[in-house]
Amino acid sequence: MSTSREMRMRIKSIRNLSQVTHALETISASKVRKAIQAVQATQPYAEKAWKVLVHLVRQPGHDNLHPLLTERKKINRVLIILVSSDRGLAGSYDVNIVRETLAFENSLGKEVQYITIGKKGREMLRRRGKYILAEFSDIPISPKFSDLSSIGMLAVDHFCSGDVDQVFLAYTRFFSKSEQRVMIEKILPLSIAPIQEQTNVSGQNISNAVFIYEPDERALLDSIIPKFIALQIYQGILSASASEQTARMIAMMNATDNANSLAVSLQLEMNKMRQQSITSELLDIAGGAEALRVKN
């Protein structure tokens, strides 16, 4: 049985640990707000880019307008961009995204290559012997678009060269602090139908008029589509960052609650030990006094 001194030391260490986890919870909550603000800041440009693309693809002869818009008849290799975290203490955040991504890979039945963003996902894939084309880690807490645009350019280059026939983005989308969902979205070739649906839902009016663009349509698409792909990846990373910090916040909140509960339980146990010790001493004193009384 632990001594009273050992119990006090254990309670003190647990309370210190609860202070650390509470501080991490507070920091994560602040990072969640920053990540949400960063995602919202990209929305105006994304909406304008959607609108221009919708107008362009509705022009006559858009079926063969650009290679990045064209579905390939035969799919040989697939590239998946996996967004995970660099650090732990986020509960099952990384396990969930890797498990869902591997299940998706199995459903494809194709050769799959990976671009990993984050150390945790990279290590999990390496242990499973997956082919990692490129890896990115130590992403800044508040990354700029220029910090991550090279990832989109890399995906576009491999798609245009024919090394891969489809590109997917696997990340954890942030909906609210109570809901984060693993999403695996095809980003190349760029699908037209979702653009039209999403634009209609947003309430923007899509004109059926034929426009003359300067420079020409191909030059515009050569510029807009790669940047838009990079923007999709950037938004996915920001959303995943918000989800990661939310998962870490919840994990630290649960750890703090558990530590406080354990400290209370140990305090009660120590109080019981002290009561038992006092009771034993009183019984010894009473027994000794009774023995002296009988002797006299």
Backbone torsions as a table, in degrees:
resi	resn	phi	psi	omega
1	MET	NA	139.2	-179.6
2	SER	-68.6	145.8	176.7
3	THR	-80.0	167.8	-179.7
4	SER	-62.8	-36.9	-180.0
5	ARG	-66.0	-42.9	178.5
6	GLU	-63.2	-38.7	179.2
7	MET	-64.7	-42.1	179.2
8	ARG	-63.4	-41.6	178.8
9	MET	-64.5	-40.0	-179.8
10	ARG	-66.9	-42.1	178.2
11	ILE	-62.2	-41.6	-179.9
12	LYS	-63.2	-43.6	-179.6
13	SER	-65.2	-37.5	179.5
14	ILE	-67.8	-40.8	178.0
15	ARG	-65.6	-37.6	175.6
16	ASN	-62.9	-40.8	178.8
17	LEU	-64.2	-39.0	179.3
18	SER	-64.9	-32.2	176.5
19	GLN	-67.2	-38.2	178.3
20	VAL	-65.4	-48.1	-178.9
21	THR	-64.7	-34.6	176.8
22	HIS	-66.3	-38.7	177.5
23	ALA	-65.0	-41.8	177.6
24	LEU	-64.1	-36.7	176.7
25	GLU	-61.6	-43.8	-179.8
26	THR	-65.2	-41.9	179.4
27	ILE	-63.5	-43.2	179.6
28	SER	-63.5	-38.8	178.2
29	ALA	-61.7	-38.8	177.7
30	SER	-66.7	-40.2	179.9
31	LYS	-68.0	-32.7	176.8
32	VAL	-60.8	-46.3	-179.6
33	ARG	-61.5	-41.6	-179.9
34	LYS	-65.2	-41.0	-179.6
35	ALA	-65.6	-40.3	178.5
36	ILE	-63.6	-43.1	178.4
37	GLN	-62.6	-37.1	179.3
38	ALA	-66.5	-40.5	177.8
39	VAL	-63.4	-45.3	-179.0
40	GLN	-63.9	-31.1	-179.1
41	ALA	-68.8	-22.7	180.0
42	THR	-86.7	-10.1	-173.8
43	GLN	-63.2	-44.3	-178.5
44	PRO	-57.8	-45.9	179.2
45	TYR	-64.9	-41.1	-179.4
46	ALA	-61.8	-41.4	-180.0
47	GLU	-65.3	-40.7	178.3
48	LYS	-65.9	-40.4	179.1
49	ALA	-64.1	-41.2	175.6
50	TRP	-57.5	-47.2	-174.7
51	LYS	-63.0	-43.1	178.2
52	VAL	-64.0	-42.2	179.6
53	LEU	-64.1	-40.5	178.6
54	VAL	-60.6	-45.1	179.0
55	HIS	-62.9	-40.5	-178.0
56	LEU	-66.3	-44.0	-175.1
57	VAL	-76.8	-13.2	176.4
58	ARG	-86.6	-1.4	178.8
59	GLN	-75.1	154.9	178.6
60	PRO	-57.3	137.0	178.3
61	GLY	78.0	22.0	-176.8
62	HIS	-72.6	-12.8	-176.9
63	ASP	-59.3	-35.6	-179.9
64	ASN	-114.0	33.4	-172.8
65	LEU	-72.1	-36.8	-175.7
66	HIS	-156.3	142.7	179.6
67	PRO	-60.7	-30.9	-178.8
68	LEU	-74.1	-8.5	176.6
69	LEU	-103.9	-2.5	-170.9
70	THR	-101.5	123.0	175.4
71	GLU	-72.3	136.9	178.5
72	ARG	-89.6	142.3	-174.5
73	LYS	-67.2	-36.0	-178.1
74	LYS	-121.7	128.0	-180.0
75	ILE	-103.0	112.5	179.2
76	ASN	-100.8	-48.0	-177.4
77	ARG	-129.0	146.1	-178.4
78	VAL	-125.5	140.1	176.3
79	LEU	-110.9	129.1	177.6
80	ILE	-117.5	124.8	174.3
81	ILE	-94.0	110.7	-175.2
82	LEU	-101.6	123.3	-179.6
83	VAL	-104.6	116.5	177.5
84	SER	-131.1	-164.7	-176.7
85	SER	-107.1	164.5	175.3
86	ASP	-92.4	-23.2	-175.7
87	ARG	-125.6	162.2	179.6
88	GLY	-90.2	-148.8	-178.8
89	LEU	60.8	31.0	-179.5
90	ALA	-121.8	27.6	178.4
91	GLY	65.0	-133.4	-177.3
92	SER	-96.8	19.4	-176.0
93	TYR	-54.9	-54.4	-176.5
94	ASP	-71.9	-38.0	179.4
95	VAL	-61.4	-41.3	-178.3
96	ASN	-64.1	-47.2	-176.6
97	ILE	-66.8	-39.4	179.3
98	VAL	-69.4	-41.3	179.5
99	ARG	-62.3	-45.6	180.0
100	GLU	-64.8	-38.1	-179.3
101	THR	-67.6	-42.0	178.9
102	LEU	-66.5	-36.4	176.2
103	ALA	-65.0	-38.9	176.9
104	PHE	-64.8	-41.1	177.7
105	GLU	-59.7	-43.8	179.6
106	ASN	-63.2	-34.6	-179.7
107	SER	-72.0	-24.2	-179.8
108	LEU	-72.2	-42.1	-176.5
109	GLY	69.2	25.8	-179.1
110	LYS	-122.6	166.5	173.5
111	GLU	-70.6	129.0	-173.7
112	VAL	-122.0	133.6	171.8
113	GLN	-114.2	157.5	-176.0
114	TYR	-126.5	143.1	160.7
115	ILE	-113.1	118.8	-176.1
116	THR	-102.6	138.4	174.1
117	ILE	-120.1	107.1	-176.2
118	GLY	114.2	140.6	-176.0
119	LYS	-72.0	-35.5	-174.7
120	LYS	-64.2	-48.1	178.2
121	GLY	-63.7	-39.7	179.0
122	ARG	-59.2	-47.2	-178.0
123	GLU	-66.0	-38.5	179.0
124	MET	-64.7	-40.8	179.2
125	LEU	-69.9	-37.9	178.3
126	ARG	-62.1	-41.4	179.4
127	ARG	-63.7	-24.5	179.0
128	ARG	-95.9	6.5	175.0
129	GLY	72.8	26.7	-179.4
130	LYS	-81.0	151.3	-179.8
131	TYR	-82.9	118.3	-179.5
132	ILE	-106.5	112.5	-178.6
133	LEU	-71.7	-42.1	179.6
134	ALA	-155.4	157.8	-179.8
135	GLU	-138.6	142.9	178.7
136	PHE	-131.6	134.5	-179.8
137	SER	-145.3	175.8	-178.6
138	ASP	54.6	44.2	176.1
139	ILE	-67.5	135.6	178.8
140	PRO	-57.7	153.8	-179.6
141	ILE	-61.2	-41.4	176.3
142	SER	-119.2	78.4	-173.8
143	PRO	-71.7	150.2	171.9
144	LYS	-90.2	161.4	178.6
145	PHE	-60.1	-36.8	-179.9
146	SER	-66.4	-25.3	178.9
147	ASP	-69.5	-25.8	-171.7
148	LEU	-118.2	-5.2	-175.6
149	SER	-63.5	-26.8	-179.6
150	SER	-64.0	-26.4	178.6
151	ILE	-66.3	-44.5	177.7
152	GLY	-64.7	-40.8	179.2
153	MET	-63.2	-38.2	178.4
154	LEU	-63.2	-43.5	178.8
155	ALA	-64.0	-42.9	179.4
156	VAL	-63.1	-42.9	-179.8
157	ASP	-61.2	-44.8	-179.2
158	HIS	-69.1	-31.9	176.7
159	PHE	-71.0	-45.6	-178.4
160	CYS	-66.5	-32.7	-180.0
161	SER	-77.2	-9.8	179.9
162	GLY	87.0	5.5	177.6
163	ASP	-65.3	-34.1	176.3
164	VAL	-132.9	156.0	-176.4
165	ASP	-109.8	-15.1	175.4
166	GLN	-146.7	150.3	177.3
167	VAL	-129.8	129.4	178.8
168	PHE	-120.0	149.4	175.0
169	LEU	-113.2	119.5	179.3
170	ALA	-109.2	118.0	-178.3
171	TYR	-153.6	174.0	178.0
172	THR	-106.0	110.6	-176.5
173	ARG	-81.3	137.7	178.3
174	PHE	-91.4	119.2	174.4
175	PHE	-103.6	-45.0	176.9
176	SER	-161.5	176.2	179.9
177	LYS	-67.6	-15.6	178.4
178	SER	-104.5	-3.0	-178.3
179	GLU	-143.5	117.8	170.5
180	GLN	-132.8	133.4	-171.3
181	ARG	-129.8	136.5	176.3
182	VAL	-69.9	127.8	-179.6
183	MET	-124.2	137.4	173.8
184	ILE	-126.3	106.4	-171.3
185	GLU	-117.5	139.7	176.2
186	LYS	-80.8	125.4	179.8
187	ILE	-111.7	-17.7	174.5
188	LEU	-142.6	134.9	-7.0
189	PRO	-66.4	150.5	-177.8
190	LEU	-67.4	124.7	-176.0
191	SER	-86.7	136.3	-176.3
192	ILE	-80.6	-41.8	-174.4
193	ALA	-57.4	-47.7	178.2
194	PRO	-60.2	-32.1	178.9
195	ILE	-62.6	-47.3	-178.1
196	GLN	-64.7	-42.7	-179.6
197	GLU	-63.7	-45.4	-176.0
198	GLN	-67.9	-36.1	179.6
199	THR	-69.3	-39.4	178.4
200	ASN	-65.1	-40.4	-179.2
201	VAL	-64.1	-36.6	-177.7
202	SER	-70.9	-8.2	175.9
203	GLY	89.7	6.2	179.1
204	GLN	-80.4	140.4	179.2
205	ASN	-81.7	126.0	179.5
206	ILE	-102.1	118.2	-178.5
207	SER	-82.7	144.2	176.2
208	ASN	-91.5	3.8	-177.9
209	ALA	-70.4	153.2	176.6
210	VAL	-92.8	126.8	-176.7
211	PHE	-107.4	152.5	171.3
212	ILE	-105.4	121.5	-175.6
213	TYR	-103.3	145.9	176.3
214	GLU	-133.3	114.7	-0.8
215	PRO	-66.6	-171.6	-173.1
216	ASP	-70.8	171.4	-174.7
217	GLU	-58.4	-43.2	-177.6
218	ARG	-62.7	-42.7	179.6
219	ALA	-64.5	-39.1	177.2
220	LEU	-64.1	-45.2	-179.4
221	LEU	-66.2	-37.1	176.6
222	ASP	-58.5	-30.2	-179.5
223	SER	-89.8	-43.3	-171.5
224	ILE	-77.0	-46.2	-172.0
225	ILE	-62.3	-50.3	178.2
226	PRO	-57.8	-39.5	178.5
227	LYS	-67.1	-35.7	179.8
228	PHE	-69.9	-38.0	175.6
229	ILE	-61.0	-45.5	177.8
230	ALA	-61.8	-36.4	178.4
231	LEU	-66.7	-39.4	176.8
232	GLN	-59.8	-44.3	178.6
233	ILE	-65.1	-41.7	178.8
234	TYR	-60.6	-45.5	178.1
235	GLN	-64.8	-38.0	178.0
236	GLY	-63.2	-40.9	179.4
237	ILE	-66.7	-40.8	178.3
238	LEU	-64.1	-43.2	178.4
239	SER	-64.9	-40.3	177.2
240	ALA	-64.3	-36.4	177.4
241	SER	-63.3	-42.1	176.9
242	ALA	-63.4	-40.2	178.6
243	SER	-65.7	-41.8	179.1
244	GLU	-61.5	-47.3	-179.3
245	GLN	-66.6	-33.6	175.6
246	THR	-65.1	-44.1	178.3
247	ALA	-62.2	-40.2	179.1
248	ARG	-68.4	-39.4	178.7
249	MET	-61.0	-45.3	-179.7
250	ILE	-66.3	-41.7	179.4
251	ALA	-62.4	-42.1	-180.0
252	MET	-70.6	-34.1	177.0
253	MET	-64.7	-43.9	177.8
254	ASN	-64.7	-39.4	178.7
255	ALA	-64.0	-40.0	178.4
256	THR	-64.2	-44.5	178.7
257	ASP	-62.6	-43.1	180.0
258	ASN	-65.5	-40.0	179.1
259	ALA	-64.5	-42.4	178.7
260	ASN	-64.7	-41.1	178.5
261	SER	-64.0	-41.4	179.1
262	LEU	-65.6	-39.3	178.8
263	ALA	-63.5	-40.3	177.5
264	VAL	-64.2	-43.4	179.7
265	SER	-62.5	-42.5	179.1
266	LEU	-67.1	-35.7	177.5
267	GLN	-64.0	-42.1	177.0
268	LEU	-63.2	-41.8	179.5
269	GLU	-63.9	-39.4	178.7
270	MET	-67.2	-38.3	177.6
271	ASN	-62.8	-39.6	177.5
272	LYS	-63.0	-42.0	178.4
273	MET	-61.1	-42.1	179.2
274	ARG	-65.3	-40.7	178.5
275	GLN	-62.8	-42.9	179.1
276	GLN	-63.5	-39.3	179.2
277	SER	-65.1	-44.3	178.7
278	ILE	-63.9	-43.0	179.6
279	THR	-62.0	-42.0	179.0
280	SER	-62.7	-42.3	178.8
281	GLU	-64.4	-40.9	178.5
282	LEU	-64.2	-39.8	178.3
283	LEU	-64.3	-39.7	177.8
284	ASP	-63.2	-42.8	179.5
285	ILE	-63.9	-44.9	-179.9
286	ALA	-64.0	-39.9	179.2
287	GLY	-64.9	-40.2	179.1
288	GLY	-66.0	-42.3	179.4
289	ALA	-64.0	-40.3	178.7
290	GLU	-64.9	-39.4	178.9
291	ALA	-63.6	-42.1	177.8
292	LEU	-64.2	-40.5	179.4
293	ARG	-62.4	-43.8	179.8
294	VAL	-65.9	-37.9	-178.6
295	LYS	-65.3	-38.8	-179.3
296	ASN	-78.5	NA	NA
